Amino acid sequence: MTTFNIVHTADLHLGSLFSSTPEVAAERKGEQLDTLKQIMDICVSRNADALLIAGDMFDSMKVERRLLDDVKEMLSHYDIRIFITPGNHDPATPDSCYSEEWPENVHIFRGGMEKVEIPEKNTCVWGAGFTKTSCDETLLKDFMPVSSRINVLVLHGELTSSEFSDSRYNPIFEDALKNCGADYVALGHIHGYEHYECNDFLYCYPGAPAGRGFDETGEKGVLCGYAAKGFAHMDFYPLDSRQYFTEKLDVSGCASTQQFAGRIITVLRDRHGEKFSKHLYDLTLIGALENGITPSLPDITKRLRETLFYARLTDMTTTSLNLELLMNDGTLKGAFVRKMVNKMQNDSRNRDKYMRALLYGLRAFEGDVTINEDY
């Protein structure tokens, strides 16, 4: 049986600004080329016949000259066919980087549906690319598979359940896709891994190969496998890249900066293993602290930088309170506590917010009115 061995990626967004984590943006931007090299090395190790990049290889239409030259040089060093379809972030406009000369092993689908034949593998690789930042009409419509060949299709677009979709990103009607006659469809645009099967027909989103913010959490990777006539098989292959995590972490009983930082590091090591320190964390501190103890987020963050690549903190801790005693207080403070407790009892959905207001109010009564402005 003839097979066409594939590595499938998409949505690298090379040249991203990483504006959500400006403190480490320059380093993260540089690491994107490391991710691309890791993908190329996977192609070599798995003896891939082709690398499929299903759109948004770059984050914008204007690509820095040095970045573009570095990418071209890297790709030229590998004896692997590379197929790129431009996406909505990096469309193939007349003045885009895709209008330039690229290495001989790279083929770019610069517009409407196009076919590249690979006779020695009995395969046709098809693709169509964005030519502007939106694409209201499906690019699937002009796909005409060759019945005697393995047909692999590369598209950047959005799956829809109706052929009358208002999507502006190459709407791909799922029923039409399932009946299009391709053996494998390599999709891009969705940043999370999605795997779809219809009998022996397979179509997948690999997701972004590396996260770029806390809206892209967890493990990222590429798809590796093969297409054959009437059948395809692809597996998710995780990459060794930094991951983003958004987590709650209980710091009950901590008092000093050293204790807070130590608890955080211990918990993260237990949750994420020996490589925990390389990742990026958005941490919400929860738990009950002794009256008068307020975490100093700048001091804790500074201590964490000695171990962690990146962490940002939000304080949602509470103070161990004797509410019954406070409610019986005959002063203005007691009236304030009674009112806040009443709100918590009558609005359970916003209980945490009322508790935070109660804690800040009590601190104000004690003369401490400093609050966490990020809350």
C-alpha positions in Angstrom: 0.0 0.0 0.0 1.4 3.4 -1.0 1.3 5.9 1.8 2.1 9.6 1.9 3.8 10.5 5.2 2.7 13.8 6.7 3.5 16.3 9.5 0.7 18.8 9.8 0.9 22.1 11.6 -0.8 25.5 11.4 -1.1 28.9 13.2 2.5 29.4 14.1 2.0 33.1 14.1 5.7 33.9 13.7 6.4 37.5 14.6 3.8 37.7 17.3 4.2 40.6 19.8 3.3 38.7 22.9 1.7 41.8 24.3 0.0 40.0 27.2 3.3 39.2 28.8 5.5 42.2 27.9 8.2 41.3 30.4 9.2 38.3 28.4 7.9 39.2 25.0 11.4 39.5 23.3 12.4 36.1 24.5 9.1 34.4 23.6 9.3 36.0 20.1 12.8 34.6 19.6 11.7 31.1 20.7 9.2 30.9 17.9 12.0 30.0 15.5 13.0 27.2 17.9 9.5 25.8 17.6 9.7 25.9 13.8 13.1 24.1 13.9 11.6 21.5 16.3 8.9 20.8 13.8 11.4 20.5 11.0 13.4 18.0 13.0 10.3 16.0 13.7 9.8 15.8 9.9 13.3 14.3 9.5 12.9 11.8 12.4 9.6 10.6 11.1 10.8 10.4 7.5 7.9 12.7 6.4 7.2 13.1 2.7 5.8 16.6 3.3 5.2 19.2 5.9 1.8 20.9 5.6 1.4 24.4 7.1 -2.3 25.2 7.0 -2.3 29.0 7.3 -1.2 31.8 9.6 2.4 30.9 9.5 3.1 34.6 10.2 1.1 36.8 12.5 0.6 39.6 10.1 1.0 40.7 6.5 4.1 42.8 7.3 6.9 40.4 8.2 10.2 41.7 9.5 13.0 41.2 7.0 15.3 39.4 9.4 12.5 37.0 10.5 11.6 36.2 6.9 15.2 35.6 5.9 15.7 33.3 8.9 12.6 31.3 8.1 13.6 30.8 4.4 17.1 29.8 5.3 15.9 27.3 7.9 13.4 25.7 5.5 16.0 25.5 2.7 18.3 23.3 4.8 15.7 20.4 4.9 15.2 17.9 2.1 11.4 17.9 2.7 8.5 19.2 0.6 6.8 22.0 2.4 3.3 23.2 1.5 2.0 26.5 2.8 -1.4 28.0 2.5 -1.7 31.7 3.5 -4.3 32.4 6.2 -6.3 35.4 7.3 -3.4 36.8 9.3 -0.8 36.5 6.5 -2.8 36.5 3.2 -1.0 36.3 -0.2 -1.5 39.9 -1.2 0.6 41.3 -4.1 3.0 42.9 -1.7 3.2 40.1 0.9 6.2 38.0 1.7 4.6 35.2 -0.3 5.1 37.2 -3.5 8.9 36.8 -3.1 11.0 33.9 -4.2 11.1 31.0 -1.7 13.3 27.9 -1.5 12.7 25.2 -4.1 11.3 22.8 -1.6 8.6 25.2 -0.6 5.3 25.5 -2.4 2.8 28.3 -1.5 -0.8 28.2 -2.5 -1.2 31.8 -3.4 -4.9 32.0 -4.4 -7.6 29.7 -5.7 -7.6 25.9 -5.6 -4.3 24.5 -7.0 -3.0 21.0 -7.4 0.6 19.7 -7.0 1.3 16.2 -8.3 3.8 13.9 -6.7 3.8 10.9 -9.1 6.4 8.8 -7.2 4.0 8.9 -4.2 0.9 8.6 -6.3 -0.3 11.7 -4.5 -1.8 15.1 -5.3 -1.5 17.8 -2.7 -4.2 20.5 -3.1 -4.5 23.9 -1.5 -6.0 27.3 -1.7 -5.0 30.4 0.2 -6.4 33.7 1.5 -5.7 36.7 -0.7 -7.0 39.2 1.8 -7.7 39.2 5.5 -11.2 37.8 5.0 -12.7 35.1 2.8 -16.5 35.1 2.7 -16.9 32.4 0.1 -15.7 28.8 0.6 -12.4 27.8 -1.0 -13.5 24.2 -1.0 -15.8 24.6 -4.0 -13.2 24.2 -6.7 -11.6 21.0 -5.3 -11.7 18.2 -7.8 -9.8 15.1 -6.6 -8.1 12.7 -8.9 -9.7 9.4 -8.4 -6.6 7.3 -9.0 -4.4 9.3 -6.6 -4.1 9.9 -2.9 -5.6 13.4 -2.4 -4.5 15.6 0.4 -6.1 19.0 0.9 -4.6 21.9 2.9 -7.0 24.7 3.9 -7.2 27.5 6.4 -10.8 28.0 7.4 -13.7 27.7 9.7 -16.0 24.6 9.9 -19.7 25.4 9.7 -22.8 23.3 10.2 -24.7 25.2 7.4 -23.7 26.0 3.9 -25.2 29.5 4.4 -22.7 30.7 7.0 -21.8 34.3 7.8 -18.2 33.2 8.6 -15.6 35.6 7.1 -12.8 33.0 7.3 -13.3 30.5 4.5 -16.5 28.8 5.7 -16.2 25.1 5.2 -19.5 23.3 5.3 -18.9 20.0 7.1 -21.2 17.9 5.0 -19.6 19.1 1.8 -16.1 18.4 3.3 -17.1 14.9 4.2 -18.2 14.2 0.7 -15.4 16.1 -1.2 -13.4 13.0 -2.1 -10.2 13.9 -0.2 -8.3 11.2 1.7 -7.0 13.7 4.3 -7.8 17.4 4.9 -5.2 19.4 6.9 -7.0 22.4 8.4 -5.8 25.5 10.2 -7.4 28.5 12.0 -8.6 26.9 15.2 -5.8 27.1 17.9 -6.8 23.9 19.7 -6.4 20.3 18.5 -9.5 18.9 16.9 -9.8 15.5 15.3 -12.8 14.5 13.1 -13.5 11.1 11.5 -16.2 10.1 9.1 -15.9 6.4 8.2 -12.4 6.3 6.8 -12.2 10.0 6.0 -10.2 12.2 8.4 -9.9 15.9 8.8 -8.1 17.7 11.6 -6.9 20.9 13.2 -3.5 20.5 14.9 -4.0 23.6 16.9 -1.2 26.1 17.4 2.2 24.4 18.0 3.0 26.8 20.9 0.8 29.0 23.1 1.1 32.7 22.9 -1.0 33.8 25.8 -3.2 32.6 28.7 -6.1 32.0 26.2 -4.0 29.2 24.7 -3.2 27.0 27.8 -1.8 23.6 28.1 0.1 21.2 25.9 0.6 22.1 22.2 2.0 20.1 19.3 1.7 18.9 15.7 0.0 16.0 13.9 2.0 13.1 12.4 0.8 10.3 10.3 0.0 9.3 6.8 -2.6 9.3 4.0 -3.4 6.4 1.8 -6.0 5.9 -0.9 -9.3 5.9 1.0 -7.8 6.1 4.4 -5.7 8.3 6.7 -4.2 8.1 10.2 -2.8 11.0 12.3 -1.6 11.2 15.9 -1.1 14.2 18.1 2.6 14.7 18.8 3.4 17.2 21.7 6.2 19.6 21.4 8.7 20.5 24.0 7.7 24.1 24.3 6.7 26.5 27.1 3.1 26.1 28.2 0.6 28.6 29.6 -1.4 27.7 32.7 -4.2 29.6 34.5 -4.7 28.1 38.0 -5.9 28.7 41.5 -3.5 27.9 44.3 -4.3 27.6 48.0 -1.9 29.5 50.2 -3.8 29.1 53.5 -1.7 29.6 56.6 1.2 31.4 54.8 2.4 34.6 56.3 5.8 35.6 54.9 6.9 36.3 51.4 9.2 33.2 51.6 6.3 31.0 52.7 4.0 32.2 49.9 6.7 31.7 47.3 7.7 28.3 48.7 4.1 27.0 48.7 3.6 28.2 45.1 6.8 26.5 43.8 6.0 23.3 45.7 2.5 23.0 44.3 3.6 23.8 40.7 6.4 21.3 40.8 3.9 18.6 42.0 1.4 19.5 39.3 3.7 20.0 36.3 6.7 17.8 36.9 10.4 18.5 36.7 10.0 21.1 33.8 7.5 23.2 35.8 9.9 26.2 36.0 10.0 26.7 32.2 6.3 27.5 31.8 4.1 30.7 32.2 1.6 30.9 35.0 -1.4 33.2 35.7 -2.1 32.3 39.4 -5.0 33.3 41.6 -4.1 32.9 45.3 -6.9 31.6 47.4 -7.3 30.4 50.9 -7.7 31.8 54.4 -5.0 33.9 56.0 -4.6 35.1 59.6 -6.1 38.5 60.3 -3.7 41.2 59.3 -1.8 39.1 56.8 -1.9 40.5 53.2 0.2 38.9 50.5 2.7 41.4 48.9 2.3 40.4 45.3 5.3 42.4 44.0 7.6 40.8 46.7 6.3 37.3 46.0 6.6 37.8 42.2 10.2 38.9 42.6 11.0 35.8 44.7 9.3 33.5 42.2 11.4 34.9 39.3 14.4 33.2 40.9 12.8 29.9 39.9 10.0 30.4 37.4 10.2 31.8 33.9 7.1 33.9 34.3 4.3 34.2 36.8 1.6 36.9 37.5 -0.5 36.8 40.6 -4.0 37.8 41.7 -4.9 37.9 45.4 -8.2 36.3 46.1 -7.3 35.1 49.6 -9.7 35.7 52.5 -9.1 36.5 56.2 -10.1 34.1 58.9 -13.0 36.1 60.4 -15.3 35.6 63.3 -18.3 37.0 61.5 -20.7 36.5 64.4 -18.5 38.6 66.6 -18.0 41.3 64.0 -21.8 41.4 63.3 -22.5 42.1 66.9 -20.2 45.1 67.0 -22.3 48.2 67.8 -20.2 50.6 65.8 -20.2 51.6 62.1 -17.9 48.6 61.4 -20.6 46.2 62.7 -23.2 47.8 60.5 -21.0 47.5 57.5 -20.3 43.8 58.2 -24.0 43.1 58.7 -24.8 44.7 55.4 -22.1 42.8 53.4 -23.1 39.4 55.0 -26.7 40.1 54.1 -25.6 40.7 50.4 -23.6 37.4 50.4 -26.6 35.5 51.7 -29.0 37.0 49.1 -26.6 36.9 46.1 -24.6 33.6 46.2 -23.3 34.1 42.6 -21.4 37.2 43.7 -20.4 36.0 47.1 -16.7 36.1 46.4 -16.9 39.8 45.3 -18.9 40.7 48.5 -16.3 38.9 50.6 -13.5 40.8 48.9 -15.4 44.1 49.6 -15.9 43.1 53.2 -12.2 42.4 53.6 -11.1 45.7 52.0 -13.6 47.5 54.1 -12.3 46.0 57.3 -8.8 46.9 56.3 -10.0 50.4 55.7 -11.5 50.5 59.2 -8.0 49.5 60.5 -6.4 52.3 58.5 -5.0 50.1 55.7 -6.7 51.1 52.4 -4.1 49.6 50.0 -5.8 47.2 47.6 -4.7 45.1 44.6 -5.5 47.3 41.7 -5.5 44.3 39.3 -8.4 42.7 41.1 
